[in-house]
């Protein structure tokens, strides 16, 4: 009375489990595809940038000219495992964390006067 005859006839066929592949394709496959796109567009490039930054920070040496995330430009005067001592002017040395360095500049860029 409340269910039309068309719905009543198709209900047992859907419950039989024959549509498992359709359910999988319609629900799970798009989520997997979205994750794959997110991985290749966002996660993988970020991991590559982190690896490049880590290798740049590990390769720092005394005498390198660097730029920090805070905008300081200077020459590496001394360094240890966690910190750099950067000379930003004659006789002015600041201590910064190694991870604060965002760029190694070409020699002669920073002119300390």
C-alpha positions, 0 to 999 in steps of 0.5 A: 500500500505504501510501497510502489510495486517497482520498489518492492520488486527491486529491494531483494535484488539489492540486498542480495550482495550483487552490488558490492562492487558498485558500492566499492567503486562509488564510495571508496574509489573517489576517496582513494583518488582524492588522497592520491591527488593530495599526496602528489600535489601537496604532501610530496613537494613539501617533503622535498622542500623539507629535505632540501632545507635540512641538507642546506642547514647541515652544509652550512660552514664558517664564512657562508653568507646567509639570510634568516627567516626574520630578515637578518643578513650576515656572515656565519662567524661560528657555528655549533650543532644547534646555533649559528653566530652571524655577524650582521655588522662589524663587531655585531654578532647575533646567535640564531638557530640553524633552522632559522636560516632560509637561504645561503647567499652568494659570496659578496652579497652581504657587505659588512661596513 
